[in-house]
Amino acid sequence: MKNVMEIYGYKALIAFDPETNLFRGEFIDLNGGADFYAADVKSLQREGSISLKVFLDMCQEDGVEPRKNYSGKLMVRLPADLHHKAAVSAAATGMSLNAWLADVVAHAAA
């Protein structure tokens, strides 16, 4: 994945912060916020590991699940014309709109 770093099975989104002239990592699958900064990849991995350990230790102390939970339910708002086009595309492939959207998202997320 583009701009995503995995540290001990947790994913962090990496972006350049022009204000600090550093790369910023932010874990995206955690139940709370944990970010880190560094100038290069090796340092990002080190700082990310430290930030993640602090977060996981705090979760363990508080008895909190560290990973964000997802229900599988997703409300999507689309412009009416795009909703119509999606419904037509789904019908053309013999799929329900929900199944078609799940397929489209699966391909885009791969």
C-alpha positions as CSV (number, residue, x, y, z in Angstrom):
1,M,0.0,0.0,0.0
2,K,1.1,3.5,-0.8
3,N,2.3,5.6,2.2
4,V,1.5,2.8,4.7
5,M,4.0,1.3,7.0
6,E,3.4,-1.8,9.1
7,I,4.9,-2.1,12.5
8,Y,4.3,-5.3,14.5
9,G,1.0,-5.9,12.5
10,Y,-0.3,-2.4,13.0
11,K,-0.6,0.0,10.0
12,A,0.5,3.6,10.1
13,L,-0.2,6.2,7.4
14,I,3.0,8.1,6.5
15,A,3.0,11.7,5.2
16,F,5.5,14.5,4.9
17,D,4.9,17.4,7.3
18,P,6.4,20.6,5.7
19,E,6.1,22.6,8.9
20,T,8.5,20.3,10.7
21,N,10.4,19.1,7.6
22,L,9.9,15.5,8.9
23,F,7.8,12.5,8.0
24,R,4.8,11.9,10.3
25,G,3.4,8.5,11.0
26,E,-0.1,7.9,12.4
27,F,-1.4,4.5,13.3
28,I,-4.8,4.1,11.6
29,D,-6.1,0.9,13.1
30,L,-5.9,1.8,16.7
31,N,-8.6,2.6,19.2
32,G,-6.9,5.9,19.9
33,G,-4.2,8.3,18.7
34,A,-0.6,7.3,18.4
35,D,1.7,9.2,16.1
36,F,5.5,9.7,15.5
37,Y,7.9,11.8,13.6
38,A,11.3,11.1,11.9
39,A,13.5,12.3,9.1
40,D,14.1,8.9,7.4
41,V,12.6,5.4,7.1
42,K,14.8,3.7,9.6
43,S,14.0,6.4,12.2
44,L,10.3,6.2,11.4
45,Q,10.3,2.5,12.1
46,R,12.2,3.0,15.4
47,E,10.0,5.9,16.5
48,G,6.8,4.1,15.4
49,S,7.8,1.1,17.5
50,I,8.3,3.3,20.5
51,S,5.0,5.1,20.0
52,L,3.1,1.8,19.5
53,K,4.7,0.2,22.6
54,V,3.7,3.2,24.8
55,F,0.1,3.0,23.4
56,L,-0.2,-0.7,23.8
57,D,1.2,-0.5,27.4
58,M,-1.4,2.1,28.3
59,C,-4.2,0.0,26.8
60,Q,-3.0,-3.0,28.8
61,E,-2.9,-0.9,32.0
62,D,-6.4,0.4,31.4
63,G,-7.8,-2.9,30.2
64,V,-8.7,-1.4,26.8
65,E,-8.7,-3.2,23.4
66,P,-6.0,-1.5,21.3
67,R,-7.4,-2.2,17.9
68,K,-10.3,-0.3,16.4
69,N,-13.4,-2.4,15.9
70,Y,-15.4,-2.3,12.7
71,S,-19.0,-3.5,12.5
72,G,-19.1,-4.1,8.8
73,K,-21.9,-1.6,8.4
74,L,-21.0,1.5,6.4
75,M,-23.3,4.4,5.5
76,V,-22.4,5.9,2.1
77,R,-23.8,9.1,0.8
78,L,-23.6,9.6,-3.0
79,P,-24.9,12.2,-5.4
80,A,-28.2,10.9,-6.9
81,D,-26.7,10.5,-10.4
82,L,-23.7,8.4,-9.0
83,H,-26.2,6.3,-7.0
84,H,-28.1,5.6,-10.2
85,K,-25.0,4.7,-12.2
86,A,-23.9,2.3,-9.4
87,A,-27.3,0.7,-9.3
88,V,-27.3,0.2,-13.1
89,S,-23.7,-1.2,-13.0
90,A,-24.6,-3.6,-10.2
91,A,-27.7,-4.8,-12.1
92,A,-25.7,-5.2,-15.3
93,T,-23.4,-7.6,-13.5
94,G,-26.3,-9.5,-11.8
95,M,-25.3,-8.3,-8.3
96,S,-27.1,-6.5,-5.6
97,L,-25.9,-2.9,-5.1
98,N,-24.4,-3.9,-1.7
99,A,-22.5,-6.9,-3.2
100,W,-21.3,-4.7,-6.1
101,L,-20.1,-2.0,-3.8
102,A,-18.3,-4.5,-1.6
103,D,-16.6,-5.9,-4.7
104,V,-15.6,-2.4,-5.9
105,V,-14.2,-1.5,-2.5
106,A,-12.3,-4.8,-2.2
107,H,-10.6,-4.2,-5.5
108,A,-9.8,-0.6,-4.7
109,A,-8.4,-1.5,-1.2
110,A,-6.2,-4.4,-2.5
